[in-house]
Amino acid sequence: MTTPVSQAPVFYALAQIKFNRIEQMASFVGPLQDALRRQGYPDFREDHQLHMQVTPGPQVDVQRQEVKRWVFTDQERQEGFILLKDALIFQTARYSRFTDFKDTVLKGLGALHGEVELAYVDRIGLRYLDAVIPSEAYPLERLLSPGLIGLCRGVAGQPRHTVTETVSAIGGGTLVVRTLISPQGVVLPPDLQPMSLNLDARIPASQGQETAVLDSDYFVERRETFDSQSVERQLDISHDVIIEAFERATTEQARTQLWQL
């Protein structure tokens, strides 16, 4: 996970920092856009994301809410920031090293703090998507732990997909590890469809062959006074948790011989 993307299976990474809601966030977007432009993210747009809120009861109440957000991306649209009134998200489809990824997150967060003076942070999340693409020499059985393969090798007929999910409480946070195996190639998680970034060339090239997506998501929900060093420490801890999950989900042979991790 700390090697170049050409060797590592990670094809998408995301960090989310949630903070005190700022209703007048739109008034700070101009100066922030200029700061992020100077950091290498000149592409800018405003859009709306549709959220569905379901309230259970005798009569289920479904409310649709449009959430305004501001998107700052690089020229190639392979990475960038998403700003909401209560969160900053950094996402990249050209992940190389965690240190570079973390530095970019903190630099963007610092630019935002310089404009709005954040009071507190109440959620820090880190998420990785790994494309586990087999070959004749390395079928999925040699890449993934047996528990993630499921029954797709033992049931009659032609499997359409196999899904596994494990949720664990660890280190004061929550780790969610999902695996989706599809004979049609890389399938993105529903909440990321359609992907707003231009993905690595390996992803469309995988279409039509059996591929697994390992989706590792770790988040800590705890309100603390904003401090960039505290955010950095939590990102380091979160990265360690995800690395351990990745090592348990994959084989040592794949990590050392194929991905050279």
Secondary structure, 3 states (H helix, E strand, C coil): CCCCCCCCCEEEEEEEEEECCCCCHHHHHHHHHHHHHHCCCCEEEEEEEEEEEEECCCCCEEEEEEEEEEEEECCCCCEEEEECCCEEEEEECCCCCHHHHHHHHHHHHHHHHHHHCCCEEEEEEEEEEEEECCCCCCCHHHCECHHHHCCCCCCCCCCCCEEEEEEEEECCEEEEEEEEEECCCCCCCHHHCCCCCCCCCHHHHCCCCCEEEEEEEEEECCCEECCHHHHHHHHHHHHHHHHHHHHHHECHHHHHHHCCC
